[in-house]
Amino acid sequence: TLPCFPAARPCIPKDFGHGSLVCVCNATYCDTLDPLVLPAPGSYVKYESSKAGKRLERSEGRFQRSLHSPGLLLTLNISALYQHVKGFGGSLSDAAAMNILKLSRSAQDNLLRSYFSESGIEYNLIRVPMACSDFSVRPYSYDDVPDDYELKHFRLVDEDVKMKV
């Protein structure tokens, strides 16, 4: 079990040049967020990141019935629901898994906590590519035997067993 931090820890920026800032996450430190709290009815919470230095900066606002000033107008029709959101997440490619496995155990714990815990961004879904992808170090598939419709020759490869499963 990964412990969660009680309050937000600020981003410690690291500059890779060309306007590419990232937050440090290593074996001893990783930034965190305050726990998410649902806004009151009629209001919203916005998280914003920018090249200018904002890192998931939280702000709140209230929805308005009408807007009488120029600018962007977003109209929400809360009486028509088109889909159910099951969650949010990302992809775990071979390249991502290889880089995570190169980290120390403490850094891996901090990184995973920053993605999946209540003190992080609370991912609850991960997409894992089937066989190789454009982020693999070599091309491979699970069954290269022609006409093997019953998949008798199906086999996971080392990349899946060691890095993703």
N, C-alpha and C positions, 0 to 999 in steps of 0.2 A: 504494500500500500504506500502510495506517495503522499506525504503530508502536504496540506495546502496552507498557504500563507494567509494570515488574518486580514492583511491590508495590502494595497497596491505597493509594488516596488517600482521605482522609476526606471526608465530606459537609460542605460549607459551607452551613448552612441559611439560607434566605431566607423570612421570614414575610410571607404575603399577608393575614394577619388571619383571624379566624374559625377558628383551629386549622388553617390550611392552610400547612404548611411544605413547601418543596421544596428540593432540593439544587441549588446553583448549577452551571450548565454553560454556559460561554461560550467565547470565542475563546482564553482563556489558561488555563482550568482546568475540569476536570470530574472528579468523584469516580470512583473505580474500585474494583473488587473484587480480592481475591486470586484467583489461578487456582483453578478448581474442581478438587477432588481427590475421587475416589470414596472413600466410607467403607469401612472393613473389613467383611467379612461379619458380620452380626448387629448392626451399628451403623447410625446414621443421622446426617445433617447437616440442620439446620433453619436457614432464613433467616427472620428476622422483622423487619417494619417496623411502626411504630405512630405514632399522633398524639403520644405521649409523647416521641418523639425517636429511636426505634430506626430505623436505616436499613440494611436487609438485614443485620442483626446475626446473625452465625454462631454456632451452638452445636452441640454433638455429644451423642449419647446412645447407649445400647444398648437393643435390643429385649429385652423380658422375656418369659419363657414364660407367666407368669400375673401378674395384678395383684390384690393383696389389700387395696388401699385404695380408698376411694370417689373418684369423679371420672370424667373422660372415659376411655373405653376404646376404642381403635382396634385392631381385629383384622385381621391380614393373613394371607391364605392364599396362600403363595408357590407352592403346587403347582398352582393354577388361574390361568392367564393368559388374559385376555379380549381384550386389544387390544395393539397395538404402538404406542408413542409415537414419532412421526416427528420431533417437535421442538416448539419453543415459539416464539411470536412474537406479533404484533399486527396491527393494521389500518393501512393507509396511505390515509387518506381525503383528499379534496381539501383540507379544512381543515388537516390535519396537513402535507401537502405545501406548502401556501401558507406556513405558519408556518416550516417548515424553510428554505424558499427565501428568507425574509426575513432569515435569519441570515447573518453573515459566513462566508466559506469556512472559516476556522479553527473557528468555532463549529459549523458543519455537520459538519466532520470529527470534532470532539469528541463531538457528539451521536450520530452514527452509530457511532463507536467504543464509546460507552457501551451501545449496544444490541447490536451484532453481534460485538465482539471478545472475546478471552479475558480482557481486563481489564474487560469489561462483563458484561452479563447473558446474553450468548451466544445471542441470538435466531438462529434459522436458517430461520424461515418468516415470510412477510408475506402478508396477505390484502389484495388490492386490490379495492374494490367495482367492479362492472361498471356503467358509466354513473354517473349521479349517485346520491347517497345523502342522508341527512338532514344530512350534514356538507359539502354542496356549496353554493356561493354562488348557483347557479341550477339549475333543472331541465333535464335534457338526457338524451337516449338516443342510441344508435348508429345507429338506423334507424327513422325515423318514417314510412316509406312503407308504407301498408297492404298486406297480402298479399304482402310481399316475402320469401317463404320461402327464396329462394336468396341472400338478403342482398346483392343487387347494389348496394344503396345504403348498405351498412354503411360507416361512417366513424368513426375516432377523433376526439375533439374536442380542442381546445387544452389543456384541463386534463389530459388523459391524456398527450399528446405532450410537453408542457412540464414536467409535474410528477410523473408516475408511471412512465412507460416508460423 
